[in-house]
């Protein structure tokens, strides 16, 4: 009995010793390539499709941040839910936009993302994917590409939304001319007025008051125009008590 207990104790010590535990780990915590491979393999074993889709989305975003966009794009086809595909395309595009890629590299990436968007058969998700690509292009400074992508959308309301959101990103970057071009592409007057007001606010929030006013001046709806100009004044006079609607 004593011998059995001794042997059992030795086995337990060996099982939980640092050396043995280290051998059990397939990856080092600092080996990102190995960890990515481990994650992809484990994700494939997730039973719930919704959870699997969302995990692939997050994995793709991380891969794009690590500049492995080619691998990130291959994960899109593993996702079943159309809107999660669209969000994955957005995640890859926005993550890549933060990297210092060349124009040629960005052109190739956004072409690949557009091709993935075309595979989405659910019309709203397809349109959302194109919107996200246009936004990522604007974020990366590819304003011409953003305009072309947004202009490809057949649904009028979604196309207007894409141009408006592109202008918002351009305003965040302080790019007045690009924002003006995007806003001018909105053919619906009511939507364009609203977009002008939103973009004017973004410029004002960044203390670009001249730019904010130049965006506010073309607003044709008197109420929205007044509110936009009021906001510019409030931000300069009482920035802590902005009370316009």
Secondary structure, 3 states (H helix, E strand, C coil): CHHHHHHHHHHHHHHCCHHHHHHHCCCCCCCHHHHHHHHHHHHCCCCCHHHHHHHHHHHHHHHHHCCCHHHHHHCHHHCCCHHHHHHHHHHHHHHHHCCCCCHHHHHHHHHHHHHHHHCCCCHHHHHHHHHHHHHHHHHCCCHHHHHHHHHCCCCHHHHHHHHHHHHHHHHHCCCHHHHHHHHHCCCCHHHHHHHHHHHHHHHHHCCCHHHHHHHHHCCCCHHHHHHHHHHHHHHHHCHHHCCCC
